[in-house]
């Protein structure tokens, strides 16, 4: 019984961690791309890591700056969508990887994965909008 409860609690913890990682898919992708580019120029592992962290923080900072200074709501929505599209793809892939062996129906699997991708994208937009509001309210 203890092992079952431990397995359930660890599964829930891993789902929460994966959800939080999926929300920040854009900075992760920017960081990985920057790391690969800088490492290919023979800059070294440490310098590539610092460049990747800097690029990831700049990507979040750029979207927050657009949210803070843009008055047009469509431009703000576009900035949030740029952040949310990779999160949507990551949420879709996350649930597809977990549920592909459990669900036989392809249509049901795609509907579940699409719904989870949409939920993760909306959560990423809400999270970034709240972060931008907190930064510019001070």
C-alpha positions in Angstrom: 0.0 0.0 0.0 2.9 2.3 0.8 4.5 1.8 -2.5 1.3 2.5 -4.4 0.8 5.8 -2.5 4.5 6.7 -3.2 4.1 5.9 -6.9 0.9 8.1 -7.1 2.5 11.0 -5.2 5.7 10.8 -7.3 3.6 10.7 -10.5 1.7 13.8 -9.4 4.9 15.5 -8.5 6.4 14.7 -11.9 3.3 16.0 -13.7 3.5 19.3 -11.8 7.2 19.6 -12.7 6.5 18.8 -16.3 3.6 21.3 -16.4 5.9 24.0 -15.1 8.6 23.1 -17.6 6.1 23.2 -20.4 4.9 26.7 -19.5 8.5 28.0 -20.0 9.1 26.3 -23.4 10.1 29.4 -25.3 13.0 30.4 -23.0 14.1 26.8 -22.9 14.1 26.6 -26.7 15.9 29.9 -27.1 18.5 28.9 -24.5 19.1 25.5 -26.2 19.5 27.2 -29.6 21.9 29.8 -28.2 23.9 27.2 -26.4 24.3 25.1 -29.6 25.2 28.2 -31.7 27.8 29.5 -29.2 29.2 26.1 -28.5 29.7 25.5 -32.3 31.9 28.6 -32.4 34.3 26.9 -29.9 33.5 29.2 -27.1 33.6 26.5 -24.4 30.9 24.9 -22.3 30.8 27.5 -19.5 30.6 30.5 -21.9 27.9 28.7 -23.9 25.9 28.0 -20.8 26.1 31.7 -19.7 25.0 32.8 -23.2 22.1 30.4 -23.1 20.9 31.6 -19.7 21.3 35.2 -20.8 19.3 34.6 -24.0 16.5 32.8 -22.1 16.2 35.6 -19.7 16.2 38.2 -22.5 13.4 36.3 -24.3 11.2 36.5 -21.2 12.3 40.1 -20.6 11.4 41.1 -24.2 7.9 39.7 -23.9 7.4 41.4 -20.5 8.7 44.7 -22.0 6.2 44.4 -24.9 3.4 43.7 -22.4 4.4 46.7 -20.3 4.9 49.3 -23.0 2.4 48.3 -25.7 -1.0 50.0 -25.6 -2.6 48.0 -28.4 -4.3 44.9 -27.0 -3.7 43.0 -30.3 0.0 43.6 -30.0 0.0 42.4 -26.4 -2.0 39.3 -27.4 0.5 38.6 -30.2 3.4 38.9 -27.7 1.6 36.5 -25.4 0.9 34.2 -28.3 4.6 34.1 -29.2 5.2 32.8 -25.7 2.3 30.5 -25.7 2.7 28.6 -29.0 5.8 26.7 -27.9 4.1 26.0 -24.5 1.1 24.6 -26.5 3.4 22.3 -28.5 5.2 21.2 -25.3 1.9 20.4 -23.5 0.6 18.4 -26.5 3.8 16.4 -26.7 3.9 15.9 -22.9 0.4 14.3 -22.8 0.9 12.4 -26.1 4.1 10.8 -24.6 2.2 9.8 -21.5 -1.1 8.7 -23.0 -0.2 7.2 -26.3 0.1 3.6 -24.9 -3.0 3.9 -22.7 -5.5 5.2 -25.3 -6.2 3.2 -28.4 -8.5 5.7 -30.2 -6.4 8.1 -32.3 -9.2 10.7 -32.3 -9.6 10.6 -28.6 -5.9 10.8 -28.1 -5.6 13.8 -30.4 -8.5 15.5 -28.6 -7.0 14.9 -25.2 -3.6 16.1 -26.3 -5.1 19.2 -28.0 -7.0 20.1 -24.9 -4.0 19.7 -22.7 -1.9 21.8 -25.2 -4.6 24.5 -25.0 -4.6 24.4 -21.2 -0.8 24.7 -21.0 -0.8 27.6 -23.5 -3.5 29.4 -21.6 -1.6 28.8 -18.3 1.6 30.2 -20.0 -0.3 33.3 -21.1 -1.8 33.9 -17.7 1.5 33.2 -15.9 3.5 35.6 -18.1 0.7 38.3 -18.0 0.7 38.1 -14.2 4.5 38.3 -14.2 4.5 41.3 -16.5 1.8 43.0 -14.3 3.8 42.4 -11.2 7.0 43.8 -12.7 5.4 47.0 -14.0 3.2 47.6 -11.0 6.2 48.6 -8.8 
